[in-house]
Amino acid sequence: MNAVVRMAVLDLRTVAPYRYQGLVVFGVVVALLAHNRPVVVVPALVLLVTSQVAAYPFVVADKAGLETLYAVLPLPRRAVLLGHYAWAVAAFVATATVGTTLALLLAWGESVPFGGRTLVTVLTLSWAMFVVTVAIQFPLFVRFGYSRISVLCTFLPLAVIMLAVTRLHLTIATFASIQAWLPVLWVAGAAAIVGSAAVAMAADHRRAG
């Protein structure tokens, strides 16, 4: 098994004790937002649930001193950091898959049109939210540790997203009007994740030094 994948699996096992907490939050978000607006289910879950789940390995590492364990594992430090990103992307894929299924079922039950271009638009918006959150948070977690920077890392991505939404008047309809550009947003998001990982590795070297 690839070293990065092994680290992502370790992150999964690390956050397993928090699974019930995550499921409760997941259920609350669906219950509160899904009744009349199935279209917002996936973005809401990604913003409110995935961003938290993706950060859990850093939370547990700070509480349990797992950085010491990571240092003695037969894994390169690069694989440890990239494993955190792989875990985050896996969390996004899982949330988007389950959220999309729920949204489709809710839309079907309420006879609300939801599919095709709308679905692609919703997933793209969700990906953009995920990328902004992870790209900002992870280098800061790596450089300063979760406990020292958690408050800033919680509100900074939200502030960036809210500023973009209000200043640019972004809505699902806005994204739907630029269908031709949606693939570009996916590629740009992937590039941002790669860039964030590079920044995180540089920050890790500075912290170690």
N, C-alpha and C positions, 0 to 999 in steps of 0.2 A: 504494500500500500504506500502511495506517495506520502512524503513527510508532511506536506501541507494538509492533505486529507486526514492523516492521523491526528494532527493537531485540531482540526475542525471537529473530529469525532470526540476528542478529549473535551472540547468546549461543550459539546452536546451532553456528555456525561456530567460535566461540571455544573451545568444549569438544570439538570434533571430534577433536583429537589424543588425547584421553583415552578415546575410544570403546572401545578394546580393553581398557583397564583396567576400565572399567565393565562390559563384557561378561563379563570373567573373574569379577568379584565377583558379578554376576548369576548366572552359572552355578554358582558355589560355593554361594551361598545356596539355590538350587533343589536342588542335589545333597544338601545337608546336611539340609534341612527337609522335602523333599517326599515322601520315601519312604513314610512312614506317615501323614502329616498334610497332605494336599493343601489343607485348609482354611486352613492358616497361610501358604501360599505368598505370597499377595498382601500381607497385612500385613507379613510379613517383608521382602519386596522393597521395599515403600514405606519402611519404617523404615530399612533398612540400605543400600539402593541409591538410591532416589529422593532422599532427604534429602541424600546426598552429591553426586549429579549436579546437583541444583538449586543447590547452593552453588558449583559449579565456576566460573561466571563471576566470582564474587568472588575465588576462589583465583587464577585467571589474571590478573585485573585487578591484584591486588597484586603478583604476580611480574613481570608485564610492563609495569606502569605504564600500564594502559589508561585510567585516569581522565583522563589527559591527552588521549588520543584521544577519549574521550567528550565532553570539553569543546569540541572543535573540530568535532565532527560536526554536521550540520544537523538536530539533533534537540533538542527541549526537554529540559531536565533531568528534568522530570516523566515524559516518555516513556521516558527511560533507566531510571528506577527502576521504572516500571510494566512495562517490558519484562522486567526480571528476574523479576517476579512472574508474568508471562504465560509465560515460559520454565519456571518451576517448575510451574505448573499443567499445561502441556503435557507435562512430564516425568512428572507424576503420571498423566495420562490414558494416556500410552504404556505406563508400567509396569503400571498396572491392567489395561489391555487385554491385553497379552502375558501377564501373570501369571495373569489369569483364564482365558485360553485354555489355558495349561499346567496349571493346577489342574483344569480340567474334563477334560483329557486324562488326567491322572494318576488322578483320581477314577474315570473310566470304565475305565481299565486295571486298577484295583484293586477295582472294583465297590463303590466307596464313594459313598453318597448325597451329592451336592453340586449344589445348584441351587436355584432359587426363592428362598425366604426366607433360606436359608443364604447364598446368593451375595450377596443384597442386604445382609445383615448384615455379611458379610466386607468388602464394598466400603465400607460406611459406617464400619466400624472403621478401615479403611485411610485413608479420607478424614480422619477425626478425627486420626489419627497425623500425617498429612502437614500438616494445618493447624497443629497444635501446634508442630511443628518449624519450619515456615517463618515462622509469625507471631512466634515468639520470635527466630529467628536473623537474619532479614533486617534489621530495624531496627538490631540491634547491628552487623552487618556494615557497614551504611551509615554508622553513626555513628563506629565505631572502626577499621574496616578488618579484613579477614579475619585477617591475620597476628597482630594484637594481641589478638584475641578468640576465635580458633578453638577453643581448648581449652574455654573456658567454653561456647561455642555448640554444641560437640559433646555435652557432658554435661548441660547444663541442660534441653534438651527431653527427653532420655532420662529424666532425674530426674523431670520433671513427669509423663511418661507412666507410669513405674514407680510413682510415688506414687499416681496415680489408679487404676492397676490394683490395687495392694495395698490401699489404703484403702477403695476403693469395691467391691472384689472383682469387678472387671470381667472378663468373659470373653465369648467369642462367644455362649455360651448366654445371658448376661445381656442382651446387645444384642438377641438374638433374642426375648427375652421382652417387649421394649418396641417391637415392630414399628411401632406407630402413631406413635412418636416419631422414627423414623429420618429421615423427610423434614425434620423440624425440625433435626436434627443437620447435614444437608447445608446448609440455609439458614444456620444459625448458623456453620458453617465458612466459608461464602462471606463472611458479614459479618465474621468474624475476619480473613480475608485482606484485605478492604477496609480494616478498621481498622488492620491492621499496615502496609499501604501508606501510610496517612495518617501514622502514627507515623514511618515511614521517611523520608517527605518532610520532616517537621518536624525529624527528626534530621539530615538532609542540610543543611538551612538552618543549623542550629546549628554543624555542622562547618565549613561554608563561612565562617560568620561568625567 
